[in-house]
Amino acid sequence: MEIKKKKTISAIIPVFNEEKTVKKVVEVFLNSSDLIDEIICVNDGSTDKSLEILESFRNKIKLINLKRNKGKGCALAKGIEKASSELVVFFDADFPNLSKKHVRILIEPVLKKKYKTILGVPVKNKLNLSLPTRIFLTGERIYPRKLLLPLLEEMKKTKFGVEVFLNKLANKKETKIVYLKGLSFPYKHDKREPSQALKESIMEAVEIAEEFAKREGILPRDINIIKSLNQSITIKKIEAKIKKIKNKQIREILENYVLKYLNFFRFKKKI
């Protein structure tokens, strides 16, 4: 069913070393011009061919090029600054099987009803991550731009904790959760060399946990454990440290997001 579009929408796509998938993702959004008014891609200091691919789209997209990697939170904030629409939709650049159907599923609820926030959750999930964890950390979202504008300087500092930061803005009555059926959840070990994938996974987990700690307030002992995860060189040491965290919620997030992933990674790559 076609929906009469009454609100303007900017798509913001943060990109960091996604040369394998970013072209497909941008093309899908270009083919969704009946839903999207502008596409803003933020190259976050990529060292592969991502920037070259983005530049090939020329005036079809708005391109922001950050010469140094500043983190996802900063990339999204820079995109919001450049956006000119009422609504901003965030979408990661690493989905190999993204389709216009997925874009429509995410956007339609905000056009049909008076939802302020939409969270889109990829359904395909090899790791069996819990649904609350996937919802909590999903990067596919819609927000009113004016809601975010006063928060941009704070948002720029969140790095991969940006979803945790954004969760505080999601009023349950005004938030809709949609399931992006068929969309495959991407995994770092499918995109990176084993050592780099492991390093990035731990770094992301630390940034997520640190942002959660800021929002909720946790014991200094737990904060020290979280910070020390980056210094752990084996999965067993990471697992042992996470089990020592007293805060149940953050321990469960790390167990779901980190341990399941790392153990799957260890099994697949035998590291």
TIKE-349004 format. One line per field, with one value per residue (C-alpha): residue in one letter; x, y, z negated. Coordinates in pm, whole numbers, m for minus. Layout:
# TIKE-349004
aa c(A,...)
x c(X,...)
y c(Y,...)
z c(Z,...)
END
This chain:
# TIKE-349004
aa c(M,E,I,K,K,K,K,T,I,S,A,I,I,P,V,F,N,E,E,K,T,V,K,K,V,V,E,V,F,L,N,S,S,D,L,I,D,E,I,I,C,V,N,D,G,S,T,D,K,S,L,E,I,L,E,S,F,R,N,K,I,K,L,I,N,L,K,R,N,K,G,K,G,C,A,L,A,K,G,I,E,K,A,S,S,E,L,V,V,F,F,D,A,D,F,P,N,L,S,K,K,H,V,R,I,L,I,E,P,V,L,K,K,K,Y,K,T,I,L,G,V,P,V,K,N,K,L,N,L,S,L,P,T,R,I,F,L,T,G,E,R,I,Y,P,R,K,L,L,L,P,L,L,E,E,M,K,K,T,K,F,G,V,E,V,F,L,N,K,L,A,N,K,K,E,T,K,I,V,Y,L,K,G,L,S,F,P,Y,K,H,D,K,R,E,P,S,Q,A,L,K,E,S,I,M,E,A,V,E,I,A,E,E,F,A,K,R,E,G,I,L,P,R,D,I,N,I,I,K,S,L,N,Q,S,I,T,I,K,K,I,E,A,K,I,K,K,I,K,N,K,Q,I,R,E,I,L,E,N,Y,V,L,K,Y,L,N,F,F,R,F,K,K,K,I)
x c(0,140,164,140,467,412,747,1094,1356,1736,1925,2255,2499,2821,3101,3423,3608,3299,3426,3252,2901,2874,2802,2503,2368,2388,2225,1933,1873,1903,1634,1417,1380,1003,1081,1415,1476,1854,2136,2426,2726,2992,3328,3479,3848,3830,4163,4020,3839,3521,3588,3666,3337,3142,3303,3186,2826,2919,2622,2374,2467,2600,2944,3123,3484,3643,4016,4063,3840,3635,3381,3024,2868,3066,2991,2616,2629,2813,2542,2266,2437,2432,2078,1793,1492,1244,1343,1678,1712,2036,2149,2479,2679,2764,2445,2518,2151,1977,1672,1422,1175,1383,1400,1022,958,1167,1014,644,544,666,459,146,130,268,570,872,1125,1157,1401,1463,1595,1765,1614,1878,2111,2364,2474,2130,2170,1877,1606,1642,2014,1950,1689,1913,2209,2049,2192,1887,1677,1464,1447,1312,1614,1508,1516,1884,2015,2070,2261,2513,2823,2755,2672,3007,3189,2996,3177,3021,2818,2594,2301,2311,2311,2015,1813,1746,1549,1311,981,804,466,621,858,787,1002,997,1162,1367,1286,1552,1816,2136,2310,2671,2969,3318,3486,3315,3467,3804,4116,4082,4311,4152,3799,3882,4039,3745,3488,3650,3688,3319,3215,3421,3275,2920,2977,3141,2849,2605,2801,2764,2388,2321,2597,2783,3045,3403,3520,3296,3415,3778,3697,3527,3824,4065,3889,4087,4407,4302,4473,4273,3902,3929,4064,3785,3527,3673,3667,3308,3193,3336,3116,2859,2606,2368,2237,2574,2712,2423,2478,2846,2770,2518,2702,3064,3097,2855,3023,3379,3309,3147,3446,3687,3504,3496,3855,4004,4195)
y c(0,338,601,969,1116,1425,1450,1509,1244,1249,918,930,647,630,450,304,55,m91,m115,m451,m331,49,78,m157,25,369,237,98,438,611,373,476,836,820,781,959,1328,1326,1083,1191,958,1022,864,818,802,485,338,111,213,333,702,634,446,724,989,796,890,1258,1492,1210,1216,1462,1345,1435,1316,1291,1245,1073,808,983,713,638,893,1177,1056,1053,1395,1542,1399,1551,1890,1873,1732,1955,1728,1694,1332,1153,783,610,304,117,62,m306,m492,m714,m794,m464,m396,m117,m335,m297,81,94,m127,110,432,354,359,717,820,630,721,974,775,991,710,393,112,m140,m483,m719,m1065,m1302,m1373,m1657,m1591,m1627,m1287,m1212,m991,m724,m698,m661,m391,m213,m195,m168,102,129,412,719,1036,1388,1604,1882,1633,1561,1909,2021,1697,1690,1792,1522,1272,1331,1184,856,656,306,387,609,363,350,731,741,488,748,947,663,727,389,535,721,444,168,m142,m302,m622,m606,m954,m1120,m859,m1035,m910,m841,m987,m847,m1180,m1183,m843,m821,m1023,m1231,m1017,m690,m826,m930,m592,m395,m615,m561,m187,m154,m350,m125,191,56,m46,287,483,261,327,703,671,432,496,181,87,215,m145,m239,64,m43,m393,m252,m29,m319,m533,m356,m480,m845,m1048,m1371,m1449,m1651,m1348,m1130,m1388,m1409,m1030,m994,m1255,m1038,m738,m686,m480,m744,m545,m446,m796,m945,m696,m787,m1159,m1133,m888,m987,m1341,m1500,m1322,m1395,m1761,m1795,m1616,m1846,m2156,m2036,m1912,m2140,m1869)
z c(0,104,m166,m94,m218,m434,m613,m472,m553,m541,m539,m726,m654,m862,m677,m812,m590,m421,m63,m11,m86,m85,289,259,m48,116,435,236,77,416,543,247,360,307,m65,m109,m30,m69,m139,m358,m375,m637,m563,m909,m823,m612,m500,m229,94,m80,m12,354,390,219,440,748,664,712,667,603,234,m20,m130,m452,m467,m810,m754,m1091,m1243,m1512,m1592,m1497,m1734,m1578,m1224,m1291,m1458,m1158,m933,m1144,m1123,m742,m714,m604,m669,m954,m1020,m1011,m944,m1047,m856,m878,m560,m606,m507,m205,m131,m204,16,64,m123,m438,m397,m355,m659,m872,m740,m693,m1064,m1106,m803,m904,m1271,m1514,m1624,m1705,m1712,m1505,m1587,m1311,m1412,m1162,m1207,m1067,m1355,m1355,m1713,m1871,m2038,m2267,m2121,m2396,m2317,m1944,m2006,m2258,m2019,m1676,m1449,m1222,m1366,m1292,m1504,m1461,m1374,m1613,m1903,m1837,m1754,m2118,m2190,m1907,m2102,m2360,m2087,m1913,m2216,m2236,m1963,m1947,m2256,m2044,m2043,m2424,m2421,m2182,m2383,m2651,m2393,m2312,m2489,m2487,m2387,m2095,m1982,m1732,m1695,m1350,m1233,m914,m791,m581,m659,m761,m1072,m966,m1156,m1173,m1109,m768,m683,m859,m918,m1239,m1456,m1338,m1383,m1739,m1820,m1681,m1858,m2197,m2133,m2043,m2350,m2578,m2424,m2458,m2819,m2908,m2765,m2954,m3274,m3220,m3180,m3466,m3716,m3819,m4076,m4015,m4034,m3740,m3543,m3592,m3468,m3159,m3079,m3123,m2859,m2587,m2749,m2748,m2480,m2497,m2485,m2808,m2995,m2858,m2963,m3315,m3356,m3234,m3487,m3768,m3680,m3956,m3758,m3622,m3326,m3188,m3250,m3049,m2767,m2748,m2769,m2488,m2269,m2335,m2464,m2219,m1933,m2046,m2115,m1773,m1625,m1811,m1687,m1325,m1313,m1579,m1762)
END
